[in-house]
Structures are given as structure tokens and as C-alpha cells.
Amino acid sequence: MASNAAVPFWRAAGMTYITYSNICANLVRNCLKEPFKAESINREKVHFSLSKWSDGKPQKPVMRSDTPQV
């Protein structure tokens, strides 16, 4: 059994790396001065498709928009 000391803190907190990365990115964006802050906030919008798999085959993809809450 592996030691819990080797587990990254974001995993120990119950987060995924993507969630941790998004939190860090938002912190950096909020520290920027204008006009760089406004430009970076406009670039952070992400759209992606998510497909669930069942019996080894992908189901119908669902389009999602991941816009962080400011």
C-alpha cells in the first residue's frame, strides 16, 4: 500500500488536476493589471464535448461550455 505522503495535495483535497489548474489560472488572471486582465478573462472561455462510454462504445456526445465563475 502506498503512503499518503506521496499523494499531491490537490488529489488529497478531492480535486482533479484540471480543477486545481483552473483555480490557479483564475488567481493569476485576477492579479493582472488592466488591459491585460480583461484580455485574459475573454480568452478563458472553453467549449468541449463529453462522451460517456457504455459496453465499449461511445454514447451521444454532449457539448459543454466551461466558463469559470468570476
PDB file of N, CA, C and O in Angstrom:
ATOM      1  N   MET A   1       0.845  -1.177   0.000  1.00  0.00           N
ATOM      2  CA  MET A   1       0.000   0.000   0.000  1.00  0.00           C
ATOM      3  C   MET A   1       0.887   1.236   0.000  1.00  0.00           C
ATOM      4  O   MET A   1       1.846   1.323   0.767  1.00  0.00           O
ATOM      5  N   ALA A   2       0.562   2.184  -0.861  1.00  0.00           N
ATOM      6  CA  ALA A   2       1.362   3.403  -0.980  1.00  0.00           C
ATOM      7  C   ALA A   2       1.067   4.355   0.174  1.00  0.00           C
ATOM      8  O   ALA A   2      -0.029   4.363   0.735  1.00  0.00           O
ATOM      9  N   SER A   3       2.047   5.134   0.501  1.00  0.00           N
ATOM     10  CA  SER A   3       1.899   6.126   1.556  1.00  0.00           C
ATOM     11  C   SER A   3       1.091   7.318   1.049  1.00  0.00           C
ATOM     12  O   SER A   3       1.198   7.687  -0.121  1.00  0.00           O
ATOM     13  N   ASN A   4       0.288   7.917   1.916  1.00  0.00           N
ATOM     14  CA  ASN A   4      -0.481   9.094   1.542  1.00  0.00           C
ATOM     15  C   ASN A   4       0.397  10.328   1.405  1.00  0.00           C
ATOM     16  O   ASN A   4      -0.039  11.328   0.836  1.00  0.00           O
ATOM     17  N   ALA A   5       1.620  10.284   1.911  1.00  0.00           N
ATOM     18  CA  ALA A   5       2.518  11.428   1.818  1.00  0.00           C
ATOM     19  C   ALA A   5       2.891  11.728   0.367  1.00  0.00           C
ATOM     20  O   ALA A   5       3.214  12.870   0.041  1.00  0.00           O
ATOM     21  N   ALA A   6       2.850  10.723  -0.507  1.00  0.00           N
ATOM     22  CA  ALA A   6       3.227  10.915  -1.902  1.00  0.00           C
ATOM     23  C   ALA A   6       2.063  11.441  -2.749  1.00  0.00           C
ATOM     24  O   ALA A   6       2.263  11.773  -3.917  1.00  0.00           O
ATOM     25  N   VAL A   7       0.861  11.523  -2.191  1.00  0.00           N
ATOM     26  CA  VAL A   7      -0.311  11.990  -2.932  1.00  0.00           C
ATOM     27  C   VAL A   7      -0.258  13.515  -3.025  1.00  0.00           C
ATOM     28  O   VAL A   7      -0.091  14.189  -2.008  1.00  0.00           O
ATOM     29  N   PRO A   8      -0.400  14.067  -4.236  1.00  0.00           N
ATOM     30  CA  PRO A   8      -0.410  15.527  -4.358  1.00  0.00           C
ATOM     31  C   PRO A   8      -1.552  16.132  -3.537  1.00  0.00           C
ATOM     32  O   PRO A   8      -2.599  15.508  -3.361  1.00  0.00           O
ATOM     33  N   PHE A   9      -1.341  17.345  -3.041  1.00  0.00           N
ATOM     34  CA  PHE A   9      -2.334  17.954  -2.165  1.00  0.00           C
ATOM     35  C   PHE A   9      -3.669  18.175  -2.852  1.00  0.00           C
ATOM     36  O   PHE A   9      -4.709  18.100  -2.198  1.00  0.00           O
ATOM     37  N   TRP A  10      -3.673  18.450  -4.178  1.00  0.00           N
ATOM     38  CA  TRP A  10      -4.940  18.647  -4.873  1.00  0.00           C
ATOM     39  C   TRP A  10      -5.735  17.366  -4.925  1.00  0.00           C
ATOM     40  O   TRP A  10      -6.965  17.404  -4.876  1.00  0.00           O
ATOM     41  N   ARG A  11      -5.059  16.219  -5.024  1.00  0.00           N
ATOM     42  CA  ARG A  11      -5.748  14.925  -5.028  1.00  0.00           C
ATOM     43  C   ARG A  11      -6.264  14.609  -3.623  1.00  0.00           C
ATOM     44  O   ARG A  11      -7.371  14.093  -3.465  1.00  0.00           O
ATOM     45  N   ALA A  12      -5.460  14.919  -2.606  1.00  0.00           N
ATOM     46  CA  ALA A  12      -5.875  14.689  -1.229  1.00  0.00           C
ATOM     47  C   ALA A  12      -7.084  15.553  -0.867  1.00  0.00           C
ATOM     48  O   ALA A  12      -7.888  15.177  -0.014  1.00  0.00           O
ATOM     49  N   ALA A  13      -7.209  16.715  -1.521  1.00  0.00           N
ATOM     50  CA  ALA A  13      -8.346  17.601  -1.274  1.00  0.00           C
ATOM     51  C   ALA A  13      -9.588  17.173  -2.051  1.00  0.00           C
ATOM     52  O   ALA A  13     -10.643  17.795  -1.925  1.00  0.00           O
ATOM     53  N   GLY A  14      -9.470  16.115  -2.856  1.00  0.00           N
ATOM     54  CA  GLY A  14     -10.617  15.616  -3.613  1.00  0.00           C
ATOM     55  C   GLY A  14     -10.834  16.319  -4.935  1.00  0.00           C
ATOM     56  O   GLY A  14     -11.926  16.243  -5.498  1.00  0.00           O
ATOM     57  N   MET A  15      -9.812  17.007  -5.450  1.00  0.00           N
ATOM     58  CA  MET A  15      -9.914  17.709  -6.728  1.00  0.00           C
ATOM     59  C   MET A  15      -9.223  16.914  -7.824  1.00  0.00           C
ATOM     60  O   MET A  15      -8.393  16.044  -7.560  1.00  0.00           O
ATOM     61  N   THR A  16      -9.583  17.230  -9.048  1.00  0.00           N
ATOM     62  CA  THR A  16      -8.817  16.719 -10.184  1.00  0.00           C
ATOM     63  C   THR A  16      -7.744  17.754 -10.500  1.00  0.00           C
ATOM     64  O   THR A  16      -7.803  18.886 -10.021  1.00  0.00           O
ATOM     65  N   TYR A  17      -6.773  17.365 -11.302  1.00  0.00           N
ATOM     66  CA  TYR A  17      -5.718  18.305 -11.666  1.00  0.00           C
ATOM     67  C   TYR A  17      -6.285  19.469 -12.480  1.00  0.00           C
ATOM     68  O   TYR A  17      -5.827  20.603 -12.346  1.00  0.00           O
ATOM     69  N   ILE A  18      -7.281  19.188 -13.322  1.00  0.00           N
ATOM     70  CA  ILE A  18      -7.888  20.243 -14.131  1.00  0.00           C
ATOM     71  C   ILE A  18      -8.543  21.291 -13.238  1.00  0.00           C
ATOM     72  O   ILE A  18      -8.401  22.488 -13.488  1.00  0.00           O
ATOM     73  N   THR A  19      -9.255  20.859 -12.205  1.00  0.00           N
ATOM     74  CA  THR A  19      -9.887  21.789 -11.272  1.00  0.00           C
ATOM     75  C   THR A  19      -8.830  22.637 -10.581  1.00  0.00           C
ATOM     76  O   THR A  19      -8.972  23.856 -10.486  1.00  0.00           O
ATOM     77  N   TYR A  20      -7.768  21.995 -10.099  1.00  0.00           N
ATOM     78  CA  TYR A  20      -6.665  22.710  -9.446  1.00  0.00           C
ATOM     79  C   TYR A  20      -6.041  23.712 -10.414  1.00  0.00           C
ATOM     80  O   TYR A  20      -5.774  24.854 -10.039  1.00  0.00           O
ATOM     81  N   SER A  21      -5.812  23.295 -11.643  1.00  0.00           N
ATOM     82  CA  SER A  21      -5.204  24.159 -12.643  1.00  0.00           C
ATOM     83  C   SER A  21      -6.099  25.360 -12.952  1.00  0.00           C
ATOM     84  O   SER A  21      -5.599  26.475 -13.102  1.00  0.00           O
ATOM     85  N   ASN A  22      -7.405  25.148 -13.047  1.00  0.00           N
ATOM     86  CA  ASN A  22      -8.336  26.253 -13.299  1.00  0.00           C
ATOM     87  C   ASN A  22      -8.346  27.256 -12.156  1.00  0.00           C
ATOM     88  O   ASN A  22      -8.417  28.461 -12.397  1.00  0.00           O
ATOM     89  N   ILE A  23      -8.276  26.786 -10.925  1.00  0.00           N
ATOM     90  CA  ILE A  23      -8.233  27.685  -9.772  1.00  0.00           C
ATOM     91  C   ILE A  23      -6.968  28.535  -9.815  1.00  0.00           C
ATOM     92  O   ILE A  23      -7.020  29.745  -9.594  1.00  0.00           O
ATOM     93  N   CYS A  24      -5.844  27.905 -10.096  1.00  0.00           N
ATOM     94  CA  CYS A  24      -4.578  28.648 -10.179  1.00  0.00           C
ATOM     95  C   CYS A  24      -4.606  29.660 -11.315  1.00  0.00           C
ATOM     96  O   CYS A  24      -4.128  30.783 -11.152  1.00  0.00           O
ATOM     97  N   ALA A  25      -5.157  29.283 -12.458  1.00  0.00           N
ATOM     98  CA  ALA A  25      -5.230  30.194 -13.599  1.00  0.00           C
ATOM     99  C   ALA A  25      -6.113  31.402 -13.278  1.00  0.00           C
ATOM    100  O   ALA A  25      -5.787  32.527 -13.655  1.00  0.00           O
ATOM    101  N   ASN A  26      -7.229  31.171 -12.585  1.00  0.00           N
ATOM    102  CA  ASN A  26      -8.098  32.286 -12.201  1.00  0.00           C
ATOM    103  C   ASN A  26      -7.386  33.233 -11.245  1.00  0.00           C
ATOM    104  O   ASN A  26      -7.542  34.449 -11.350  1.00  0.00           O
ATOM    105  N   LEU A  27      -6.615  32.697 -10.324  1.00  0.00           N
ATOM    106  CA  LEU A  27      -5.865  33.544  -9.402  1.00  0.00           C
ATOM    107  C   LEU A  27      -4.864  34.421 -10.143  1.00  0.00           C
ATOM    108  O   LEU A  27      -4.731  35.608  -9.843  1.00  0.00           O
ATOM    109  N   VAL A  28      -4.170  33.846 -11.098  1.00  0.00           N
ATOM    110  CA  VAL A  28      -3.194  34.614 -11.880  1.00  0.00           C
ATOM    111  C   VAL A  28      -3.894  35.682 -12.708  1.00  0.00           C
ATOM    112  O   VAL A  28      -3.434  36.823 -12.759  1.00  0.00           O
ATOM    113  N   ARG A  29      -5.015  35.324 -13.367  1.00  0.00           N
ATOM    114  CA  ARG A  29      -5.750  36.306 -14.180  1.00  0.00           C
ATOM    115  C   ARG A  29      -6.231  37.477 -13.336  1.00  0.00           C
ATOM    116  O   ARG A  29      -6.176  38.626 -13.774  1.00  0.00           O
ATOM    117  N   ASN A  30      -6.701  37.189 -12.130  1.00  0.00           N
ATOM    118  CA  ASN A  30      -7.209  38.256 -11.270  1.00  0.00           C
ATOM    119  C   ASN A  30      -6.105  39.157 -10.735  1.00  0.00           C
ATOM    120  O   ASN A  30      -6.393  40.265 -10.282  1.00  0.00           O
ATOM    121  N   CYS A  31      -4.865  38.721 -10.774  1.00  0.00           N
ATOM    122  CA  CYS A  31      -3.734  39.539 -10.319  1.00  0.00           C
ATOM    123  C   CYS A  31      -3.208  40.481 -11.402  1.00  0.00           C
ATOM    124  O   CYS A  31      -2.435  41.391 -11.105  1.00  0.00           O
ATOM    125  N   LEU A  32      -3.617  40.272 -12.643  1.00  0.00           N
ATOM    126  CA  LEU A  32      -3.142  41.107 -13.742  1.00  0.00           C
ATOM    127  C   LEU A  32      -3.738  42.507 -13.671  1.00  0.00           C
ATOM    128  O   LEU A  32      -4.824  42.711 -13.128  1.00  0.00           O
ATOM    129  N   LYS A  33      -3.010  43.461 -14.229  1.00  0.00           N
ATOM    130  CA  LYS A  33      -3.499  44.832 -14.336  1.00  0.00           C
ATOM    131  C   LYS A  33      -4.217  44.993 -15.668  1.00  0.00           C
ATOM    132  O   LYS A  33      -3.990  44.235 -16.610  1.00  0.00           O
ATOM    133  N   GLU A  34      -5.092  46.000 -15.728  1.00  0.00           N
ATOM    134  CA  GLU A  34      -5.788  46.300 -16.979  1.00  0.00           C
ATOM    135  C   GLU A  34      -4.788  46.844 -17.985  1.00  0.00           C
ATOM    136  O   GLU A  34      -3.857  47.523 -17.552  1.00  0.00           O
ATOM    137  N   PRO A  35      -4.890  46.616 -19.254  1.00  0.00           N
ATOM    138  CA  PRO A  35      -5.912  45.934 -20.023  1.00  0.00           C
ATOM    139  C   PRO A  35      -5.668  44.432 -20.141  1.00  0.00           C
ATOM    140  O   PRO A  35      -6.467  43.727 -20.758  1.00  0.00           O
ATOM    141  N   PHE A  36      -4.585  43.934 -19.563  1.00  0.00           N
ATOM    142  CA  PHE A  36      -4.242  42.520 -19.679  1.00  0.00           C
ATOM    143  C   PHE A  36      -5.261  41.626 -18.968  1.00  0.00           C
ATOM    144  O   PHE A  36      -5.531  40.512 -19.416  1.00  0.00           O
ATOM    145  N   LYS A  37      -5.817  42.107 -17.880  1.00  0.00           N
ATOM    146  CA  LYS A  37      -6.806  41.334 -17.127  1.00  0.00           C
ATOM    147  C   LYS A  37      -8.048  41.078 -17.982  1.00  0.00           C
ATOM    148  O   LYS A  37      -8.521  39.943 -18.055  1.00  0.00           O
ATOM    149  N   ALA A  38      -8.578  42.110 -18.623  1.00  0.00           N
ATOM    150  CA  ALA A  38      -9.776  41.963 -19.458  1.00  0.00           C
ATOM    151  C   ALA A  38      -9.516  41.025 -20.632  1.00  0.00           C
ATOM    152  O   ALA A  38     -10.368  40.205 -20.973  1.00  0.00           O
ATOM    153  N   GLU A  39      -8.344  41.142 -21.248  1.00  0.00           N
ATOM    154  CA  GLU A  39      -7.996  40.268 -22.376  1.00  0.00           C
ATOM    155  C   GLU A  39      -7.904  38.814 -21.956  1.00  0.00           C
ATOM    156  O   GLU A  39      -8.384  37.931 -22.667  1.00  0.00           O
ATOM    157  N   SER A  40      -7.295  38.555 -20.811  1.00  0.00           N
ATOM    158  CA  SER A  40      -7.124  37.173 -20.368  1.00  0.00           C
ATOM    159  C   SER A  40      -8.450  36.555 -19.942  1.00  0.00           C
ATOM    160  O   SER A  40      -8.661  35.358 -20.140  1.00  0.00           O
ATOM    161  N   ILE A  41      -9.343  37.346 -19.363  1.00  0.00           N
ATOM    162  CA  ILE A  41     -10.654  36.828 -18.960  1.00  0.00           C
ATOM    163  C   ILE A  41     -11.480  36.465 -20.192  1.00  0.00           C
ATOM    164  O   ILE A  41     -12.229  35.489 -20.164  1.00  0.00           O
ATOM    165  N   ASN A  42     -11.354  37.235 -21.269  1.00  0.00           N
ATOM    166  CA  ASN A  42     -12.075  36.901 -22.504  1.00  0.00           C
ATOM    167  C   ASN A  42     -11.548  35.627 -23.151  1.00  0.00           C
ATOM    168  O   ASN A  42     -12.308  34.927 -23.821  1.00  0.00           O
ATOM    169  N   ARG A  43     -10.271  35.308 -22.970  1.00  0.00           N
ATOM    170  CA  ARG A  43      -9.676  34.118 -23.582  1.00  0.00           C
ATOM    171  C   ARG A  43      -9.921  32.849 -22.782  1.00  0.00           C
ATOM    172  O   ARG A  43      -9.612  31.761 -23.269  1.00  0.00           O
ATOM    173  N   GLU A  44     -10.466  32.945 -21.569  1.00  0.00           N
ATOM    174  CA  GLU A  44     -10.571  31.765 -20.727  1.00  0.00           C
ATOM    175  C   GLU A  44     -11.792  30.889 -21.001  1.00  0.00           C
ATOM    176  O   GLU A  44     -11.919  29.819 -20.407  1.00  0.00           O
ATOM    177  N   LYS A  45     -12.678  31.312 -21.872  1.00  0.00           N
ATOM    178  CA  LYS A  45     -13.879  30.526 -22.167  1.00  0.00           C
ATOM    179  C   LYS A  45     -13.502  29.288 -22.972  1.00  0.00           C
ATOM    180  O   LYS A  45     -12.753  29.370 -23.946  1.00  0.00           O
ATOM    181  N   VAL A  46     -14.031  28.141 -22.554  1.00  0.00           N
ATOM    182  CA  VAL A  46     -13.678  26.865 -23.177  1.00  0.00           C
ATOM    183  C   VAL A  46     -14.954  26.099 -23.522  1.00  0.00           C
ATOM    184  O   VAL A  46     -15.889  26.042 -22.724  1.00  0.00           O
ATOM    185  N   HIS A  47     -14.980  25.522 -24.700  1.00  0.00           N
ATOM    186  CA  HIS A  47     -16.095  24.680 -25.127  1.00  0.00           C
ATOM    187  C   HIS A  47     -15.528  23.310 -25.459  1.00  0.00           C
ATOM    188  O   HIS A  47     -14.481  23.209 -26.098  1.00  0.00           O
ATOM    189  N   PHE A  48     -16.216  22.249 -25.025  1.00  0.00           N
ATOM    190  CA  PHE A  48     -15.738  20.896 -25.290  1.00  0.00           C
ATOM    191  C   PHE A  48     -16.915  19.941 -25.353  1.00  0.00           C
ATOM    192  O   PHE A  48     -18.018  20.272 -24.918  1.00  0.00           O
ATOM    193  N   SER A  49     -16.675  18.754 -25.895  1.00  0.00           N
ATOM    194  CA  SER A  49     -17.732  17.748 -25.947  1.00  0.00           C
ATOM    195  C   SER A  49     -17.348  16.595 -25.034  1.00  0.00           C
ATOM    196  O   SER A  49     -16.175  16.242 -24.914  1.00  0.00           O
ATOM    197  N   LEU A  50     -18.350  16.017 -24.397  1.00  0.00           N
ATOM    198  CA  LEU A  50     -18.146  14.954 -23.425  1.00  0.00           C
ATOM    199  C   LEU A  50     -18.955  13.747 -23.873  1.00  0.00           C
ATOM    200  O   LEU A  50     -20.154  13.864 -24.124  1.00  0.00           O
ATOM    201  N   SER A  51     -18.307  12.576 -23.979  1.00  0.00           N
ATOM    202  CA  SER A  51     -18.993  11.349 -24.371  1.00  0.00           C
ATOM    203  C   SER A  51     -18.843  10.313 -23.276  1.00  0.00           C
ATOM    204  O   SER A  51     -17.733  10.032 -22.824  1.00  0.00           O
ATOM    205  N   LYS A  52     -19.952   9.751 -22.854  1.00  0.00           N
ATOM    206  CA  LYS A  52     -19.915   8.639 -21.901  1.00  0.00           C
ATOM    207  C   LYS A  52     -19.748   7.356 -22.707  1.00  0.00           C
ATOM    208  O   LYS A  52     -20.234   7.255 -23.834  1.00  0.00           O
ATOM    209  N   TRP A  53     -19.058   6.379 -22.125  1.00  0.00           N
ATOM    210  CA  TRP A  53     -18.830   5.105 -22.785  1.00  0.00           C
ATOM    211  C   TRP A  53     -19.641   4.026 -22.081  1.00  0.00           C
ATOM    212  O   TRP A  53     -19.698   3.978 -20.853  1.00  0.00           O
ATOM    213  N   SER A  54     -20.270   3.157 -22.877  1.00  0.00           N
ATOM    214  CA  SER A  54     -21.042   2.054 -22.340  1.00  0.00           C
ATOM    215  C   SER A  54     -20.806   0.830 -23.223  1.00  0.00           C
ATOM    216  O   SER A  54     -20.968   0.901 -24.441  1.00  0.00           O
ATOM    217  N   ASP A  55     -20.429  -0.276 -22.619  1.00  0.00           N
ATOM    218  CA  ASP A  55     -20.148  -1.528 -23.350  1.00  0.00           C
ATOM    219  C   ASP A  55     -19.100  -1.336 -24.442  1.00  0.00           C
ATOM    220  O   ASP A  55     -19.201  -1.934 -25.513  1.00  0.00           O
ATOM    221  N   GLY A  56     -18.110  -0.515 -24.179  1.00  0.00           N
ATOM    222  CA  GLY A  56     -17.017  -0.308 -25.109  1.00  0.00           C
ATOM    223  C   GLY A  56     -17.343   0.594 -26.284  1.00  0.00           C
ATOM    224  O   GLY A  56     -16.550   0.695 -27.220  1.00  0.00           O
ATOM    225  N   LYS A  57     -18.498   1.254 -26.254  1.00  0.00           N
ATOM    226  CA  LYS A  57     -18.892   2.138 -27.351  1.00  0.00           C
ATOM    227  C   LYS A  57     -19.262   3.508 -26.792  1.00  0.00           C
ATOM    228  O   LYS A  57     -19.895   3.605 -25.740  1.00  0.00           O
ATOM    229  N   PRO A  58     -18.865   4.569 -27.500  1.00  0.00           N
ATOM    230  CA  PRO A  58     -19.216   5.911 -27.019  1.00  0.00           C
ATOM    231  C   PRO A  58     -20.697   6.198 -27.232  1.00  0.00           C
ATOM    232  O   PRO A  58     -21.277   5.804 -28.243  1.00  0.00           O
ATOM    233  N   GLN A  59     -21.293   6.879 -26.281  1.00  0.00           N
ATOM    234  CA  GLN A  59     -22.679   7.325 -26.396  1.00  0.00           C
ATOM    235  C   GLN A  59     -22.700   8.675 -27.110  1.00  0.00           C
ATOM    236  O   GLN A  59     -21.650   9.185 -27.500  1.00  0.00           O
ATOM    237  N   LYS A  60     -23.869   9.247 -27.281  1.00  0.00           N
ATOM    238  CA  LYS A  60     -24.010  10.529 -27.968  1.00  0.00           C
ATOM    239  C   LYS A  60     -23.252  11.607 -27.194  1.00  0.00           C
ATOM    240  O   LYS A  60     -23.465  11.758 -25.991  1.00  0.00           O
ATOM    241  N   PRO A  61     -22.358  12.369 -27.867  1.00  0.00           N
ATOM    242  CA  PRO A  61     -21.596  13.411 -27.167  1.00  0.00           C
ATOM    243  C   PRO A  61     -22.493  14.576 -26.741  1.00  0.00           C
ATOM    244  O   PRO A  61     -23.490  14.889 -27.394  1.00  0.00           O
ATOM    245  N   VAL A  62     -22.116  15.199 -25.645  1.00  0.00           N
ATOM    246  CA  VAL A  62     -22.823  16.352 -25.095  1.00  0.00           C
ATOM    247  C   VAL A  62     -21.860  17.539 -25.144  1.00  0.00           C
ATOM    248  O   VAL A  62     -20.742  17.464 -24.635  1.00  0.00           O
ATOM    249  N   MET A  63     -22.308  18.634 -25.762  1.00  0.00           N
ATOM    250  CA  MET A  63     -21.478  19.855 -25.816  1.00  0.00           C
ATOM    251  C   MET A  63     -21.604  20.592 -24.506  1.00  0.00           C
ATOM    252  O   MET A  63     -22.705  20.783 -23.989  1.00  0.00           O
ATOM    253  N   ARG A  64     -20.454  21.011 -23.964  1.00  0.00           N
ATOM    254  CA  ARG A  64     -20.430  21.753 -22.709  1.00  0.00           C
ATOM    255  C   ARG A  64     -19.632  23.032 -22.893  1.00  0.00           C
ATOM    256  O   ARG A  64     -18.756  23.121 -23.754  1.00  0.00           O
ATOM    257  N   SER A  65     -19.942  23.991 -22.092  1.00  0.00           N
ATOM    258  CA  SER A  65     -19.205  25.238 -22.073  1.00  0.00           C
ATOM    259  C   SER A  65     -18.710  25.446 -20.655  1.00  0.00           C
ATOM    260  O   SER A  65     -19.504  25.576 -19.723  1.00  0.00           O
ATOM    261  N   ASP A  66     -17.419  25.478 -20.498  1.00  0.00           N
ATOM    262  CA  ASP A  66     -16.831  25.619 -19.168  1.00  0.00           C
ATOM    263  C   ASP A  66     -16.397  27.067 -18.992  1.00  0.00           C
ATOM    264  O   ASP A  66     -15.270  27.430 -19.331  1.00  0.00           O
ATOM    265  N   THR A  67     -17.289  27.890 -18.464  1.00  0.00           N
ATOM    266  CA  THR A  67     -16.946  29.280 -18.210  1.00  0.00           C
ATOM    267  C   THR A  67     -16.794  29.470 -16.710  1.00  0.00           C
ATOM    268  O   THR A  67     -17.768  29.342 -15.969  1.00  0.00           O
ATOM    269  N   PRO A  68     -15.586  29.774 -16.255  1.00  0.00           N
ATOM    270  CA  PRO A  68     -15.350  29.945 -14.824  1.00  0.00           C
ATOM    271  C   PRO A  68     -16.193  31.069 -14.237  1.00  0.00           C
ATOM    272  O   PRO A  68     -16.484  32.064 -14.901  1.00  0.00           O
ATOM    273  N   GLN A  69     -16.570  30.892 -13.006  1.00  0.00           N
ATOM    274  CA  GLN A  69     -17.355  31.916 -12.314  1.00  0.00           C
ATOM    275  C   GLN A  69     -16.424  32.972 -11.774  1.00  0.00           C
ATOM    276  O   GLN A  69     -15.479  32.667 -11.047  1.00  0.00           O
ATOM    277  N   VAL A  70     -16.692  34.226 -12.132  1.00  0.00           N
ATOM    278  CA  VAL A  70     -15.831  35.324 -11.703  1.00  0.00           C
ATOM    279  C   VAL A  70     -16.471  36.053 -10.559  1.00  0.00           C
ATOM    280  O   VAL A  70     -15.903  37.019 -10.048  1.00  0.00           O
TER     281      VAL A  70
END
